[in-house]
Amino acid sequence: VNVSSHTVPAEFLSFDGTASEEFEATGNDYVNQKASGRVKIYNAFGTNSQALVANTRFLTDSGILFRLTKSVVIPGAKKAEDGSLAPQSIEADLVADKAGEESNMSGQVRLHIPGFKGTPKYEGFYGVAINGFSGGSVGQGRVITHDDLVKAQEKISKKVFDDLRQNMAQKIPANFTLIDSLSEIRITSINAPKEKTRADRFTVQVHATARVFVFRSADVFKLLNELVLKGDATKSIVESQADLHYQIKSANYDRKIADVNVAGSVKTKSVINVHELKGIMAGKKEGSLIDAMKQRRDVATFRVAFFPPWMFSAPTNPNHIIVIVEDATGGAK
């Protein structure tokens, strides 16, 4: 805690969340759609990288032609100490050359680059579609509408938001304070099919990241004790009876700093200096001791007991005096 700059330490935490759900498509339209899929393109040929331009052809063993949607550069293979090559890869999207269901292929699909046929590169460069290709269709059928996508994305986004808030509440330690306005949740990616895709049902997946500041209330009260009581060691704030409100002026989640106004009301209580009290009591007879205690404004009520019972004055050694302070705000010290 830095009193001069009115700063308390905070913990900056990050949480990741993913949610997905299947939905029903409600549209009906004529579609002329090409199948597509995600592939890994491997370089097992050499240690040099290889550039491929958009529309580069890829051919399956069954003769179905696909084309690269964007230009890519395949990294070079890595050479081991024994001279063998470890293939390296890059992910890319392929789309069928023609529309129709004949381009839909389930399971893992291997593809070659016909442009390299007749050269050593033909066997050294290849693609693998782990989940095959889908979405190819021609004709009238059920399709995904714009409203289908909007409703699905809204529902899944709300679910991942709720899941992240619940996760934060469960994992943040009890001695830390979490304020909703000192947290942000951002959607990092949405995986959904395109509008007018032919399908009876479709899946939407949303990834999100939550970032949050949490702080110890004890640190806030430590700062308030200095600012409100100005170093008066005879008083302290009653934390359990404080009514504090936090207004967030700004929060920079990249720089990990927040500016917060704290307003409200606090109650204070006296801090009994036990060592001082023992010094005043030492050697006093019962009547004098009671008179001395009655003069103290920091004590609401008190009682004095002697043991053995035939003693009529307090011990002269303060270490032989026991003082028990009962906190009027609750609890005993």
PENORZI-V782288 format. One record per backbone hydrogen bond with DSSP energy under -1.0 kcal/mol. NH is the residue of the N-H (numbers start at 1). CO is the residue of the C=O. E is the energy in kcal/mol with one decimal. If there is no record, write none. Layout:
[[NH/CO/E] [NH/CO/E]]
This chain:
[[2/7/-2.7] [6/3/-1.0] [7/2/-2.5] [11/214/-3.2] [13/212/-2.6] [15/210/-2.7] [17/208/-2.7] [19/206/-2.2] [21/204/-1.7] [23/202/-3.7] [25/200/-2.5] [27/143/-1.9] [29/141/-2.5] [31/139/-2.7] [33/137/-3.5] [36/134/-2.4] [37/94/-2.0] [39/92/-3.0] [40/128/-2.2] [41/90/-3.0] [42/126/-3.3] [43/88/-2.8] [44/124/-3.4] [50/74/-2.3] [52/72/-3.1] [55/68/-3.4] [56/53/-1.5] [58/66/-3.1] [59/112/-2.8] [60/64/-2.2] [63/60/-1.7] [66/58/-3.1] [67/95/-3.0] [68/56/-2.0] [69/93/-2.2] [72/52/-2.4] [74/50/-3.4] [77/46/-3.0] [78/86/-2.3] [80/84/-3.1] [83/80/-1.8] [86/78/-3.4] [88/43/-1.4] [90/41/-1.4] [92/39/-2.5] [94/37/-2.6] [95/67/-2.3] [96/35/-3.3] [97/65/-2.6] [100/33/-2.1] [103/100/-1.1] [104/101/-1.8] [105/133/-2.1] [109/129/-2.1] [111/127/-2.8] [112/59/-2.5] [116/113/-2.1] [117/114/-1.6] [119/116/-1.9] [122/119/-1.7] [125/121/-1.9] [126/42/-1.2] [127/111/-2.7] [128/40/-2.1] [129/109/-3.2] [132/129/-1.3] [133/105/-2.5] [134/36/-2.2] [137/33/-2.1] [139/31/-2.5] [141/29/-2.0] [143/27/-1.5] [144/197/-2.1] [149/145/-1.8] [150/146/-2.4] [151/147/-2.6] [152/148/-2.1] [153/149/-2.7] [154/150/-2.3] [155/151/-2.2] [156/152/-2.5] [157/153/-2.4] [158/154/-2.1] [159/155/-1.9] [160/156/-2.5] [161/157/-2.1] [162/158/-2.7] [163/159/-2.6] [164/160/-2.1] [165/161/-2.4] [166/162/-2.3] [167/163/-2.3] [168/164/-2.6] [169/165/-2.3] [170/166/-1.7] [171/167/-1.9] [172/168/-2.1] [176/173/-1.7] [177/215/-3.9] [182/179/-2.2] [183/180/-1.2] [184/211/-2.6] [186/209/-2.8] [188/207/-2.2] [189/207/-1.6] [191/205/-3.3] [196/144/-3.7] [197/194/-1.6] [199/142/-1.5] [202/23/-2.6] [204/21/-2.1] [205/191/-2.4] [206/19/-3.0] [207/189/-2.7] [208/17/-2.7] [209/186/-2.6] [210/15/-3.3] [211/184/-2.7] [212/13/-2.3] [213/182/-2.5] [214/11/-2.2] [215/177/-1.4] [220/216/-1.2] [221/217/-2.4] [222/218/-1.9] [223/219/-1.9] [224/220/-2.6] [225/221/-2.7] [226/222/-1.2] [227/223/-2.3] [228/224/-3.4] [229/225/-1.1] [232/229/-1.4] [235/232/-1.5] [236/269/-2.1] [238/267/-3.3] [239/237/-1.1] [241/238/-1.2] [242/239/-1.4] [243/265/-2.9] [245/263/-3.4] [247/261/-3.0] [249/259/-2.4] [250/259/-1.7] [252/257/-3.0] [256/252/-1.2] [257/252/-1.8] [259/250/-2.8] [261/247/-3.3] [263/245/-2.6] [265/243/-2.0] [269/236/-2.8] [271/234/-3.1] [274/272/-1.2] [277/273/-2.5] [278/274/-2.4] [279/275/-1.7] [280/276/-1.8] [281/277/-1.9] [282/278/-1.9] [283/315/-1.2] [284/281/-2.2] [286/312/-2.1] [289/285/-2.8] [290/286/-2.4] [291/287/-2.3] [292/288/-2.4] [293/289/-2.1] [294/290/-2.0] [296/293/-1.2] [311/308/-2.1] [314/284/-3.3] [320/317/-2.4] [321/318/-1.7] [327/331/-1.2] [330/327/-1.7] [333/325/-2.4]]
